[in-house]
Amino acid sequence: MTNRKLPLGLMFLSALLLILALRALGWLFIGGLLGGRAIELGQGLLSLATTMILLASAVGLLRLREWARWLTLAVCSAYFGLMLFNVIVTWSGLRSNWSSLTAMNSIEAIIVLASAWWYLNRKEIRQLFRQPNETR
């Protein structure tokens, strides 16, 4: 491995994925504890699976693995679709109360995910992931 520096955008994107992973895990457990309700097995497993996928994606991006780029694109697509659906379903409530946490989280996620998709599909970033392991 050479002393080649990672682009700042990849480091930033990996940090965002790590934050999303911690949020996926934290919202479930903190929300369950603060809400005074038990965590269901299905929700817990989904949260753990989401956390593991996001962590694998973040580490793979830092190691310049092509599979991680594709995994991140797939995660961004799925999450973008879910957030867009959330905004559409809750649109009437969002128009009357733009300060709601749901509105801010959804709009933030849509902007970040669209930016990540654009960044990972830039020509120089795609080429960086396609270089042989020996030259990294």
C-alpha positions in Angstrom: 0.0 0.0 0.0 1.4 3.4 -0.9 1.1 6.6 1.0 -1.6 7.9 -1.3 -4.0 10.2 0.6 -7.7 9.5 0.5 -9.9 12.2 -0.9 -11.5 14.3 1.8 -14.9 13.6 0.4 -14.5 9.8 1.0 -13.4 10.4 4.6 -16.4 12.7 5.1 -18.8 10.2 3.6 -17.4 7.4 5.7 -17.8 9.6 8.8 -21.4 10.3 7.8 -22.1 6.5 7.4 -20.6 5.9 10.8 -22.9 8.5 12.3 -25.9 7.0 10.5 -24.9 3.6 11.9 -24.8 4.9 15.4 -28.1 6.7 14.9 -29.7 3.5 13.6 -28.6 1.7 16.8 -29.2 4.6 19.2 -32.6 5.6 18.1 -34.0 2.2 18.7 -32.5 1.6 22.1 -32.8 5.2 23.4 -36.3 5.6 22.0 -37.3 2.3 23.5 -35.8 3.2 26.9 -37.2 6.8 27.0 -40.5 5.7 25.7 -40.8 3.1 28.4 -41.5 0.3 26.0 -39.7 -3.0 25.3 -37.7 -3.4 22.2 -39.2 -6.0 19.8 -36.9 -8.7 18.4 -37.7 -7.8 14.8 -36.9 -4.1 15.4 -33.7 -5.0 17.3 -32.5 -7.3 14.5 -33.3 -4.8 11.8 -31.4 -2.1 13.7 -28.4 -4.4 14.2 -28.4 -5.4 10.5 -28.6 -1.8 9.4 -25.8 -0.8 11.7 -23.5 -3.6 10.5 -24.2 -2.8 6.8 -23.4 0.9 7.4 -20.3 0.0 9.3 -19.1 -2.3 6.6 -19.8 0.3 4.0 -17.8 3.0 5.9 -14.8 0.8 6.4 -14.9 -0.5 2.9 -14.9 3.0 1.5 -11.9 3.9 3.6 -10.1 0.9 2.2 -11.2 1.8 -1.4 -13.1 -1.4 -2.0 -15.4 -1.4 -5.1 -18.0 -3.6 -3.3 -18.2 -0.9 -0.6 -18.9 1.8 -3.2 -21.7 -0.3 -4.7 -23.0 -1.1 -1.2 -23.1 2.5 -0.3 -24.9 3.4 -3.5 -27.5 0.7 -2.8 -27.9 1.9 0.8 -28.2 5.5 -0.4 -30.8 4.5 -2.9 -32.9 2.6 -0.4 -32.6 5.2 2.3 -33.3 8.0 -0.2 -36.5 6.2 -1.3 -37.6 5.7 2.3 -37.0 9.3 3.2 -38.8 10.6 0.1 -41.7 8.3 0.8 -41.7 9.7 4.4 -41.9 13.3 3.1 -44.7 12.5 0.7 -46.8 10.6 3.3 -46.3 13.3 5.9 -46.5 16.3 3.5 -49.7 17.9 4.9 -48.2 17.9 8.4 -44.8 19.1 7.2 -46.4 22.1 5.4 -48.0 23.3 8.6 -45.1 22.6 10.9 -41.7 22.9 9.1 -39.9 23.0 12.5 -40.8 19.4 13.2 -38.0 16.9 13.7 -39.4 14.6 11.1 -39.3 17.2 8.4 -35.7 18.3 9.3 -34.4 14.7 9.4 -36.1 13.8 6.1 -34.9 16.8 4.2 -31.4 16.5 5.7 -31.3 12.9 4.7 -32.5 13.5 1.2 -29.8 16.2 0.6 -27.0 14.1 2.1 -27.9 10.9 0.3 -28.3 12.7 -3.1 -24.9 14.3 -2.5 -23.3 11.0 -1.6 -24.8 9.4 -4.7 -23.4 12.2 -6.9 -20.0 12.1 -5.3 -19.5 8.3 -5.6 -20.5 8.4 -9.2 -18.0 11.1 -10.2 -15.5 9.8 -12.8 -12.3 10.4 -10.7 -13.9 8.6 -7.7 -15.0 5.6 -9.7 -11.5 5.3 -11.2 -10.0 5.5 -7.7 -12.0 2.4 -6.6 -11.1 0.5 -9.8 -7.3 0.7 -9.4 -5.6 -2.6 -8.5 -4.9 -3.1 -4.8 -1.1 -3.0 -5.3 -1.2 0.7 -6.3 -3.2 1.9 -3.3 
